[in-house]
Amino acid sequence: MHDMRTHLEKLRADAAECQLISDLATHPHKRELFAKLADHHRALAAAVERAIDDPAMRPSASLGP
């Protein structure tokens, strides 16, 4: 679960970075491209967050030794 949380934070950071680049870009094509990348990273982060919150993804206590 820790790996998923680490991945979630990385996706959020990448989304923020792409959004910043989009906001600062002077070329319209680059602005649009980085805005789309930011949206994609946010969508991926939301999917990972849903997976983390899914009880089926949690390790079961009965599976341990």
mmCIF file of the N, C-alpha and C atoms, coordinates in Angstrom:
data_MODEL
# 
_entry.id   MODEL 
# 
loop_
_atom_site.group_PDB 
_atom_site.id 
_atom_site.type_symbol 
_atom_site.label_atom_id 
_atom_site.label_alt_id 
_atom_site.label_comp_id 
_atom_site.label_asym_id 
_atom_site.label_entity_id 
_atom_site.label_seq_id 
_atom_site.pdbx_PDB_ins_code 
_atom_site.Cartn_x 
_atom_site.Cartn_y 
_atom_site.Cartn_z 
_atom_site.occupancy 
_atom_site.B_iso_or_equiv 
_atom_site.pdbx_formal_charge 
_atom_site.auth_seq_id 
_atom_site.auth_comp_id 
_atom_site.auth_asym_id 
_atom_site.auth_atom_id 
_atom_site.pdbx_PDB_model_num 
ATOM 1   N N  . MET A 1 1  ? 0.830   -1.187  0.000   1.00 0.00 ? 1  MET A N  1 
ATOM 2   C CA . MET A 1 1  ? 0.000   0.000   0.000   1.00 0.00 ? 1  MET A CA 1 
ATOM 3   C C  . MET A 1 1  ? 0.876   1.253   0.000   1.00 0.00 ? 1  MET A C  1 
ATOM 4   N N  . HIS A 1 2  ? 2.024   1.161   0.671   1.00 0.00 ? 2  HIS A N  1 
ATOM 5   C CA . HIS A 1 2  ? 2.942   2.307   0.716   1.00 0.00 ? 2  HIS A CA 1 
ATOM 6   C C  . HIS A 1 2  ? 3.410   2.674   -0.679  1.00 0.00 ? 2  HIS A C  1 
ATOM 7   N N  . ASP A 1 3  ? 3.679   1.661   -1.519  1.00 0.00 ? 3  ASP A N  1 
ATOM 8   C CA . ASP A 1 3  ? 4.115   1.924   -2.895  1.00 0.00 ? 3  ASP A CA 1 
ATOM 9   C C  . ASP A 1 3  ? 3.040   2.659   -3.681  1.00 0.00 ? 3  ASP A C  1 
ATOM 10  N N  . MET A 1 4  ? 1.785   2.304   -3.454  1.00 0.00 ? 4  MET A N  1 
ATOM 11  C CA . MET A 1 4  ? 0.689   2.981   -4.158  1.00 0.00 ? 4  MET A CA 1 
ATOM 12  C C  . MET A 1 4  ? 0.580   4.435   -3.706  1.00 0.00 ? 4  MET A C  1 
ATOM 13  N N  . ARG A 1 5  ? 0.769   4.686   -2.425  1.00 0.00 ? 5  ARG A N  1 
ATOM 14  C CA . ARG A 1 5  ? 0.710   6.064   -1.930  1.00 0.00 ? 5  ARG A CA 1 
ATOM 15  C C  . ARG A 1 5  ? 1.878   6.887   -2.486  1.00 0.00 ? 5  ARG A C  1 
ATOM 16  N N  . THR A 1 6  ? 3.033   6.270   -2.583  1.00 0.00 ? 6  THR A N  1 
ATOM 17  C CA . THR A 1 6  ? 4.194   6.944   -3.166  1.00 0.00 ? 6  THR A CA 1 
ATOM 18  C C  . THR A 1 6  ? 3.911   7.281   -4.628  1.00 0.00 ? 6  THR A C  1 
ATOM 19  N N  . HIS A 1 7  ? 3.332   6.336   -5.345  1.00 0.00 ? 7  HIS A N  1 
ATOM 20  C CA . HIS A 1 7  ? 2.991   6.556   -6.749  1.00 0.00 ? 7  HIS A CA 1 
ATOM 21  C C  . HIS A 1 7  ? 1.937   7.660   -6.876  1.00 0.00 ? 7  HIS A C  1 
ATOM 22  N N  . LEU A 1 8  ? 0.962   7.665   -5.974  1.00 0.00 ? 8  LEU A N  1 
ATOM 23  C CA . LEU A 1 8  ? -0.072  8.692   -5.970  1.00 0.00 ? 8  LEU A CA 1 
ATOM 24  C C  . LEU A 1 8  ? 0.541   10.081  -5.808  1.00 0.00 ? 8  LEU A C  1 
ATOM 25  N N  . GLU A 1 9  ? 1.433   10.227  -4.856  1.00 0.00 ? 9  GLU A N  1 
ATOM 26  C CA . GLU A 1 9  ? 2.077   11.530  -4.631  1.00 0.00 ? 9  GLU A CA 1 
ATOM 27  C C  . GLU A 1 9  ? 2.910   11.944  -5.840  1.00 0.00 ? 9  GLU A C  1 
ATOM 28  N N  . LYS A 1 10 ? 3.576   10.993  -6.494  1.00 0.00 ? 10 LYS A N  1 
ATOM 29  C CA . LYS A 1 10 ? 4.358   11.294  -7.690  1.00 0.00 ? 10 LYS A CA 1 
ATOM 30  C C  . LYS A 1 10 ? 3.447   11.780  -8.814  1.00 0.00 ? 10 LYS A C  1 
ATOM 31  N N  . LEU A 1 11 ? 2.310   11.123  -8.996  1.00 0.00 ? 11 LEU A N  1 
ATOM 32  C CA . LEU A 1 11 ? 1.361   11.549  -10.027 1.00 0.00 ? 11 LEU A CA 1 
ATOM 33  C C  . LEU A 1 11 ? 0.841   12.958  -9.744  1.00 0.00 ? 11 LEU A C  1 
ATOM 34  N N  . ARG A 1 12 ? 0.534   13.235  -8.486  1.00 0.00 ? 12 ARG A N  1 
ATOM 35  C CA . ARG A 1 12 ? 0.055   14.572  -8.123  1.00 0.00 ? 12 ARG A CA 1 
ATOM 36  C C  . ARG A 1 12 ? 1.129   15.631  -8.381  1.00 0.00 ? 12 ARG A C  1 
ATOM 37  N N  . ALA A 1 13 ? 2.366   15.311  -8.037  1.00 0.00 ? 13 ALA A N  1 
ATOM 38  C CA . ALA A 1 13 ? 3.463   16.258  -8.272  1.00 0.00 ? 13 ALA A CA 1 
ATOM 39  C C  . ALA A 1 13 ? 3.680   16.474  -9.763  1.00 0.00 ? 13 ALA A C  1 
ATOM 40  N N  . ASP A 1 14 ? 3.609   15.410  -10.535 1.00 0.00 ? 14 ASP A N  1 
ATOM 41  C CA . ASP A 1 14 ? 3.766   15.526  -11.988 1.00 0.00 ? 14 ASP A CA 1 
ATOM 42  C C  . ASP A 1 14 ? 2.640   16.363  -12.592 1.00 0.00 ? 14 ASP A C  1 
ATOM 43  N N  . ALA A 1 15 ? 1.424   16.173  -12.101 1.00 0.00 ? 15 ALA A N  1 
ATOM 44  C CA . ALA A 1 15 ? 0.288   16.961  -12.594 1.00 0.00 ? 15 ALA A CA 1 
ATOM 45  C C  . ALA A 1 15 ? 0.493   18.439  -12.303 1.00 0.00 ? 15 ALA A C  1 
ATOM 46  N N  . ALA A 1 16 ? 0.954   18.747  -11.103 1.00 0.00 ? 16 ALA A N  1 
ATOM 47  C CA . ALA A 1 16 ? 1.198   20.146  -10.735 1.00 0.00 ? 16 ALA A CA 1 
ATOM 48  C C  . ALA A 1 16 ? 2.308   20.753  -11.588 1.00 0.00 ? 16 ALA A C  1 
ATOM 49  N N  . GLU A 1 17 ? 3.342   19.983  -11.842 1.00 0.00 ? 17 GLU A N  1 
ATOM 50  C CA . GLU A 1 17 ? 4.451   20.466  -12.662 1.00 0.00 ? 17 GLU A CA 1 
ATOM 51  C C  . GLU A 1 17 ? 4.004   20.708  -14.108 1.00 0.00 ? 17 GLU A C  1 
ATOM 52  N N  . CYS A 1 18 ? 3.224   19.787  -14.655 1.00 0.00 ? 18 CYS A N  1 
ATOM 53  C CA . CYS A 1 18 ? 2.712   19.974  -16.013 1.00 0.00 ? 18 CYS A CA 1 
ATOM 54  C C  . CYS A 1 18 ? 1.804   21.200  -16.086 1.00 0.00 ? 18 CYS A C  1 
ATOM 55  N N  . GLN A 1 19 ? 0.993   21.401  -15.058 1.00 0.00 ? 19 GLN A N  1 
ATOM 56  C CA . GLN A 1 19 ? 0.112   22.560  -15.048 1.00 0.00 ? 19 GLN A CA 1 
ATOM 57  C C  . GLN A 1 19 ? 0.919   23.855  -14.992 1.00 0.00 ? 19 GLN A C  1 
ATOM 58  N N  . LEU A 1 20 ? 1.972   23.864  -14.202 1.00 0.00 ? 20 LEU A N  1 
ATOM 59  C CA . LEU A 1 20 ? 2.829   25.047  -14.120 1.00 0.00 ? 20 LEU A CA 1 
ATOM 60  C C  . LEU A 1 20 ? 3.477   25.342  -15.465 1.00 0.00 ? 20 LEU A C  1 
ATOM 61  N N  . ILE A 1 21 ? 3.985   24.302  -16.115 1.00 0.00 ? 21 ILE A N  1 
ATOM 62  C CA . ILE A 1 21 ? 4.603   24.491  -17.431 1.00 0.00 ? 21 ILE A CA 1 
ATOM 63  C C  . ILE A 1 21 ? 3.560   25.019  -18.414 1.00 0.00 ? 21 ILE A C  1 
ATOM 64  N N  . SER A 1 22 ? 2.356   24.470  -18.355 1.00 0.00 ? 22 SER A N  1 
ATOM 65  C CA . SER A 1 22 ? 1.287   24.941  -19.233 1.00 0.00 ? 22 SER A CA 1 
ATOM 66  C C  . SER A 1 22 ? 0.988   26.414  -18.979 1.00 0.00 ? 22 SER A C  1 
ATOM 67  N N  . ASP A 1 23 ? 0.908   26.782  -17.717 1.00 0.00 ? 23 ASP A N  1 
ATOM 68  C CA . ASP A 1 23 ? 0.608   28.172  -17.356 1.00 0.00 ? 23 ASP A CA 1 
ATOM 69  C C  . ASP A 1 23 ? 1.693   29.134  -17.827 1.00 0.00 ? 23 ASP A C  1 
ATOM 70  N N  . LEU A 1 24 ? 2.928   28.667  -17.856 1.00 0.00 ? 24 LEU A N  1 
ATOM 71  C CA . LEU A 1 24 ? 4.053   29.532  -18.221 1.00 0.00 ? 24 LEU A CA 1 
ATOM 72  C C  . LEU A 1 24 ? 4.395   29.493  -19.711 1.00 0.00 ? 24 LEU A C  1 
ATOM 73  N N  . ALA A 1 25 ? 3.861   28.509  -20.422 1.00 0.00 ? 25 ALA A N  1 
ATOM 74  C CA . ALA A 1 25 ? 4.195   28.349  -21.842 1.00 0.00 ? 25 ALA A CA 1 
ATOM 75  C C  . ALA A 1 25 ? 3.659   29.525  -22.655 1.00 0.00 ? 25 ALA A C  1 
ATOM 76  N N  . THR A 1 26 ? 4.481   29.982  -23.591 1.00 0.00 ? 26 THR A N  1 
ATOM 77  C CA . THR A 1 26 ? 4.053   31.069  -24.466 1.00 0.00 ? 26 THR A CA 1 
ATOM 78  C C  . THR A 1 26 ? 3.533   30.548  -25.799 1.00 0.00 ? 26 THR A C  1 
ATOM 79  N N  . HIS A 1 27 ? 3.923   29.355  -26.163 1.00 0.00 ? 27 HIS A N  1 
ATOM 80  C CA . HIS A 1 27 ? 3.475   28.754  -27.420 1.00 0.00 ? 27 HIS A CA 1 
ATOM 81  C C  . HIS A 1 27 ? 2.141   28.033  -27.171 1.00 0.00 ? 27 HIS A C  1 
ATOM 82  N N  . PRO A 1 28 ? 1.101   28.370  -27.921 1.00 0.00 ? 28 PRO A N  1 
ATOM 83  C CA . PRO A 1 28 ? -0.228  27.773  -27.678 1.00 0.00 ? 28 PRO A CA 1 
ATOM 84  C C  . PRO A 1 28 ? -0.245  26.244  -27.737 1.00 0.00 ? 28 PRO A C  1 
ATOM 85  N N  . HIS A 1 29 ? 0.495   25.657  -28.670 1.00 0.00 ? 29 HIS A N  1 
ATOM 86  C CA . HIS A 1 29 ? 0.520   24.195  -28.779 1.00 0.00 ? 29 HIS A CA 1 
ATOM 87  C C  . HIS A 1 29 ? 1.120   23.567  -27.521 1.00 0.00 ? 29 HIS A C  1 
ATOM 88  N N  . LYS A 1 30 ? 2.211   24.137  -27.034 1.00 0.00 ? 30 LYS A N  1 
ATOM 89  C CA . LYS A 1 30 ? 2.841   23.605  -25.814 1.00 0.00 ? 30 LYS A CA 1 
ATOM 90  C C  . LYS A 1 30 ? 1.930   23.810  -24.601 1.00 0.00 ? 30 LYS A C  1 
ATOM 91  N N  . ARG A 1 31 ? 1.264   24.958  -24.562 1.00 0.00 ? 31 ARG A N  1 
ATOM 92  C CA . ARG A 1 31 ? 0.346   25.231  -23.457 1.00 0.00 ? 31 ARG A CA 1 
ATOM 93  C C  . ARG A 1 31 ? -0.751  24.169  -23.414 1.00 0.00 ? 31 ARG A C  1 
ATOM 94  N N  . GLU A 1 32 ? -1.321  23.866  -24.575 1.00 0.00 ? 32 GLU A N  1 
ATOM 95  C CA . GLU A 1 32 ? -2.384  22.869  -24.663 1.00 0.00 ? 32 GLU A CA 1 
ATOM 96  C C  . GLU A 1 32 ? -1.863  21.469  -24.334 1.00 0.00 ? 32 GLU A C  1 
ATOM 97  N N  . LEU A 1 33 ? -0.699  21.127  -24.848 1.00 0.00 ? 33 LEU A N  1 
ATOM 98  C CA . LEU A 1 33 ? -0.115  19.814  -24.594 1.00 0.00 ? 33 LEU A CA 1 
ATOM 99  C C  . LEU A 1 33 ? 0.109   19.582  -23.099 1.00 0.00 ? 33 LEU A C  1 
ATOM 100 N N  . PHE A 1 34 ? 0.718   20.544  -22.430 1.00 0.00 ? 34 PHE A N  1 
ATOM 101 C CA . PHE A 1 34 ? 1.004   20.363  -21.004 1.00 0.00 ? 34 PHE A CA 1 
ATOM 102 C C  . PHE A 1 34 ? -0.261  20.423  -20.158 1.00 0.00 ? 34 PHE A C  1 
ATOM 103 N N  . ALA A 1 35 ? -1.270  21.152  -20.608 1.00 0.00 ? 35 ALA A N  1 
ATOM 104 C CA . ALA A 1 35 ? -2.558  21.148  -19.903 1.00 0.00 ? 35 ALA A CA 1 
ATOM 105 C C  . ALA A 1 35 ? -3.193  19.762  -19.997 1.00 0.00 ? 35 ALA A C  1 
ATOM 106 N N  . LYS A 1 36 ? -3.110  19.137  -21.178 1.00 0.00 ? 36 LYS A N  1 
ATOM 107 C CA . LYS A 1 36 ? -3.638  17.781  -21.350 1.00 0.00 ? 36 LYS A CA 1 
ATOM 108 C C  . LYS A 1 36 ? -2.860  16.771  -20.504 1.00 0.00 ? 36 LYS A C  1 
ATOM 109 N N  . LEU A 1 37 ? -1.547  16.939  -20.461 1.00 0.00 ? 37 LEU A N  1 
ATOM 110 C CA . LEU A 1 37 ? -0.739  16.046  -19.619 1.00 0.00 ? 37 LEU A CA 1 
ATOM 111 C C  . LEU A 1 37 ? -1.107  16.203  -18.144 1.00 0.00 ? 37 LEU A C  1 
ATOM 112 N N  . ALA A 1 38 ? -1.323  17.433  -17.708 1.00 0.00 ? 38 ALA A N  1 
ATOM 113 C CA . ALA A 1 38 ? -1.728  17.670  -16.319 1.00 0.00 ? 38 ALA A CA 1 
ATOM 114 C C  . ALA A 1 38 ? -3.065  16.988  -16.043 1.00 0.00 ? 38 ALA A C  1 
ATOM 115 N N  . ASP A 1 39 ? -4.027  17.131  -16.952 1.00 0.00 ? 39 ASP A N  1 
ATOM 116 C CA . ASP A 1 39 ? -5.329  16.476  -16.786 1.00 0.00 ? 39 ASP A CA 1 
ATOM 117 C C  . ASP A 1 39 ? -5.175  14.958  -16.728 1.00 0.00 ? 39 ASP A C  1 
ATOM 118 N N  . HIS A 1 40 ? -4.330  14.420  -17.584 1.00 0.00 ? 40 HIS A N  1 
ATOM 119 C CA . HIS A 1 40 ? -4.114  12.967  -17.609 1.00 0.00 ? 40 HIS A CA 1 
ATOM 120 C C  . HIS A 1 40 ? -3.501  12.481  -16.285 1.00 0.00 ? 40 HIS A C  1 
ATOM 121 N N  . HIS A 1 41 ? -2.510  13.207  -15.791 1.00 0.00 ? 41 HIS A N  1 
ATOM 122 C CA . HIS A 1 41 ? -1.894  12.830  -14.514 1.00 0.00 ? 41 HIS A CA 1 
ATOM 123 C C  . HIS A 1 41 ? -2.895  12.935  -13.366 1.00 0.00 ? 41 HIS A C  1 
ATOM 124 N N  . ARG A 1 42 ? -3.758  13.944  -13.401 1.00 0.00 ? 42 ARG A N  1 
ATOM 125 C CA . ARG A 1 42 ? -4.794  14.060  -12.359 1.00 0.00 ? 42 ARG A CA 1 
ATOM 126 C C  . ARG A 1 42 ? -5.770  12.885  -12.432 1.00 0.00 ? 42 ARG A C  1 
ATOM 127 N N  . ALA A 1 43 ? -6.124  12.467  -13.645 1.00 0.00 ? 43 ALA A N  1 
ATOM 128 C CA . ALA A 1 43 ? -7.025  11.318  -13.804 1.00 0.00 ? 43 ALA A CA 1 
ATOM 129 C C  . ALA A 1 43 ? -6.368  10.034  -13.294 1.00 0.00 ? 43 ALA A C  1 
ATOM 130 N N  . LEU A 1 44 ? -5.095  9.864   -13.605 1.00 0.00 ? 44 LEU A N  1 
ATOM 131 C CA . LEU A 1 44 ? -4.376  8.693   -13.100 1.00 0.00 ? 44 LEU A CA 1 
ATOM 132 C C  . LEU A 1 44 ? -4.297  8.712   -11.578 1.00 0.00 ? 44 LEU A C  1 
ATOM 133 N N  . ALA A 1 45 ? -4.039  9.873   -11.018 1.00 0.00 ? 45 ALA A N  1 
ATOM 134 C CA . ALA A 1 45 ? -3.976  10.004  -9.558  1.00 0.00 ? 45 ALA A CA 1 
ATOM 135 C C  . ALA A 1 45 ? -5.322  9.657   -8.935  1.00 0.00 ? 45 ALA A C  1 
ATOM 136 N N  . ALA A 1 46 ? -6.403  10.105  -9.546  1.00 0.00 ? 46 ALA A N  1 
ATOM 137 C CA . ALA A 1 46 ? -7.735  9.784   -9.027  1.00 0.00 ? 46 ALA A CA 1 
ATOM 138 C C  . ALA A 1 46 ? -7.989  8.280   -9.070  1.00 0.00 ? 46 ALA A C  1 
ATOM 139 N N  . ALA A 1 47 ? -7.544  7.620   -10.133 1.00 0.00 ? 47 ALA A N  1 
ATOM 140 C CA . ALA A 1 47 ? -7.718  6.172   -10.246 1.00 0.00 ? 47 ALA A CA 1 
ATOM 141 C C  . ALA A 1 47 ? -6.910  5.434   -9.182  1.00 0.00 ? 47 ALA A C  1 
ATOM 142 N N  . VAL A 1 48 ? -5.692  5.878   -8.950  1.00 0.00 ? 48 VAL A N  1 
ATOM 143 C CA . VAL A 1 48 ? -4.860  5.248   -7.910  1.00 0.00 ? 48 VAL A CA 1 
ATOM 144 C C  . VAL A 1 48 ? -5.484  5.492   -6.532  1.00 0.00 ? 48 VAL A C  1 
ATOM 145 N N  . GLU A 1 49 ? -5.994  6.690   -6.319  1.00 0.00 ? 49 GLU A N  1 
ATOM 146 C CA . GLU A 1 49 ? -6.635  6.996   -5.034  1.00 0.00 ? 49 GLU A CA 1 
ATOM 147 C C  . GLU A 1 49 ? -7.862  6.102   -4.811  1.00 0.00 ? 49 GLU A C  1 
ATOM 148 N N  . ARG A 1 50 ? -8.655  5.894   -5.857  1.00 0.00 ? 50 ARG A N  1 
ATOM 149 C CA . ARG A 1 50 ? -9.811  4.992   -5.735  1.00 0.00 ? 50 ARG A CA 1 
ATOM 150 C C  . ARG A 1 50 ? -9.358  3.569   -5.415  1.00 0.00 ? 50 ARG A C  1 
ATOM 151 N N  . ALA A 1 51 ? -8.268  3.138   -6.038  1.00 0.00 ? 51 ALA A N  1 
ATOM 152 C CA . ALA A 1 51 ? -7.748  1.784   -5.771  1.00 0.00 ? 51 ALA A CA 1 
ATOM 153 C C  . ALA A 1 51 ? -7.269  1.658   -4.330  1.00 0.00 ? 51 ALA A C  1 
ATOM 154 N N  . ILE A 1 52 ? -6.640  2.706   -3.819  1.00 0.00 ? 52 ILE A N  1 
ATOM 155 C CA . ILE A 1 52 ? -6.169  2.681   -2.431  1.00 0.00 ? 52 ILE A CA 1 
ATOM 156 C C  . ILE A 1 52 ? -7.359  2.593   -1.475  1.00 0.00 ? 52 ILE A C  1 
ATOM 157 N N  . ASP A 1 53 ? -8.434  3.322   -1.808  1.00 0.00 ? 53 ASP A N  1 
ATOM 158 C CA . ASP A 1 53 ? -9.615  3.349   -0.941  1.00 0.00 ? 53 ASP A CA 1 
ATOM 159 C C  . ASP A 1 53 ? -10.482 2.098   -1.062  1.00 0.00 ? 53 ASP A C  1 
ATOM 160 N N  . ASP A 1 54 ? -10.239 1.275   -2.086  1.00 0.00 ? 54 ASP A N  1 
ATOM 161 C CA . ASP A 1 54 ? -11.033 0.071   -2.326  1.00 0.00 ? 54 ASP A CA 1 
ATOM 162 C C  . ASP A 1 54 ? -10.668 -0.991  -1.283  1.00 0.00 ? 54 ASP A C  1 
ATOM 163 N N  . PRO A 1 55 ? -11.641 -1.437  -0.498  1.00 0.00 ? 55 PRO A N  1 
ATOM 164 C CA . PRO A 1 55 ? -11.346 -2.456  0.521   1.00 0.00 ? 55 PRO A CA 1 
ATOM 165 C C  . PRO A 1 55 ? -10.768 -3.740  -0.064  1.00 0.00 ? 55 PRO A C  1 
ATOM 166 N N  . ALA A 1 56 ? -11.100 -4.052  -1.297  1.00 0.00 ? 56 ALA A N  1 
ATOM 167 C CA . ALA A 1 56 ? -10.589 -5.268  -1.927  1.00 0.00 ? 56 ALA A CA 1 
ATOM 168 C C  . ALA A 1 56 ? -9.079  -5.193  -2.158  1.00 0.00 ? 56 ALA A C  1 
ATOM 169 N N  . MET A 1 57 ? -8.529  -3.984  -2.179  1.00 0.00 ? 57 MET A N  1 
ATOM 170 C CA . MET A 1 57 ? -7.093  -3.805  -2.411  1.00 0.00 ? 57 MET A CA 1 
ATOM 171 C C  . MET A 1 57 ? -6.279  -3.919  -1.123  1.00 0.00 ? 57 MET A C  1 
ATOM 172 N N  . ARG A 1 58 ? -6.965  -3.898  0.019   1.00 0.00 ? 58 ARG A N  1 
ATOM 173 C CA . ARG A 1 58 ? -6.247  -3.957  1.289   1.00 0.00 ? 58 ARG A CA 1 
ATOM 174 C C  . ARG A 1 58 ? -5.843  -5.393  1.599   1.00 0.00 ? 58 ARG A C  1 
ATOM 175 N N  . PRO A 1 59 ? -4.649  -5.569  2.149   1.00 0.00 ? 59 PRO A N  1 
ATOM 176 C CA . PRO A 1 59 ? -4.245  -6.925  2.536   1.00 0.00 ? 59 PRO A CA 1 
ATOM 177 C C  . PRO A 1 59 ? -5.155  -7.445  3.647   1.00 0.00 ? 59 PRO A C  1 
ATOM 178 N N  . SER A 1 60 ? -5.547  -8.684  3.543   1.00 0.00 ? 60 SER A N  1 
ATOM 179 C CA . SER A 1 60 ? -6.408  -9.292  4.533   1.00 0.00 ? 60 SER A CA 1 
ATOM 180 C C  . SER A 1 60 ? -5.577  -9.859  5.667   1.00 0.00 ? 60 SER A C  1 
ATOM 181 N N  . ALA A 1 61 ? -6.065  -9.681  6.887   1.00 0.00 ? 61 ALA A N  1 
ATOM 182 C CA . ALA A 1 61 ? -5.352  -10.198 8.069   1.00 0.00 ? 61 ALA A CA 1 
ATOM 183 C C  . ALA A 1 61 ? -5.328  -11.726 8.048   1.00 0.00 ? 61 ALA A C  1 
ATOM 184 N N  . SER A 1 62 ? -6.314  -12.345 7.391   1.00 0.00 ? 62 SER A N  1 
ATOM 185 C CA . SER A 1 62 ? -6.365  -13.809 7.365   1.00 0.00 ? 62 SER A CA 1 
ATOM 186 C C  . SER A 1 62 ? -5.357  -14.424 6.406   1.00 0.00 ? 62 SER A C  1 
ATOM 187 N N  . LEU A 1 63 ? -4.731  -13.609 5.562   1.00 0.00 ? 63 LEU A N  1 
ATOM 188 C CA . LEU A 1 63 ? -3.761  -14.144 4.623   1.00 0.00 ? 63 LEU A CA 1 
ATOM 189 C C  . LEU A 1 63 ? -2.378  -14.316 5.224   1.00 0.00 ? 63 LEU A C  1 
ATOM 190 N N  . GLY A 1 64 ? -2.107  -13.670 6.334   1.00 0.00 ? 64 GLY A N  1 
ATOM 191 C CA . GLY A 1 64 ? -0.786  -13.735 6.944   1.00 0.00 ? 64 GLY A CA 1 
ATOM 192 C C  . GLY A 1 64 ? -0.538  -15.045 7.652   1.00 0.00 ? 64 GLY A C  1 
ATOM 193 N N  . PRO A 1 65 ? 0.730   -15.328 7.991   1.00 0.00 ? 65 PRO A N  1 
ATOM 194 C CA . PRO A 1 65 ? 1.056   -16.576 8.693   1.00 0.00 ? 65 PRO A CA 1 
ATOM 195 C C  . PRO A 1 65 ? 0.596   -16.590 10.115  1.00 0.00 ? 65 PRO A C  1 
# 
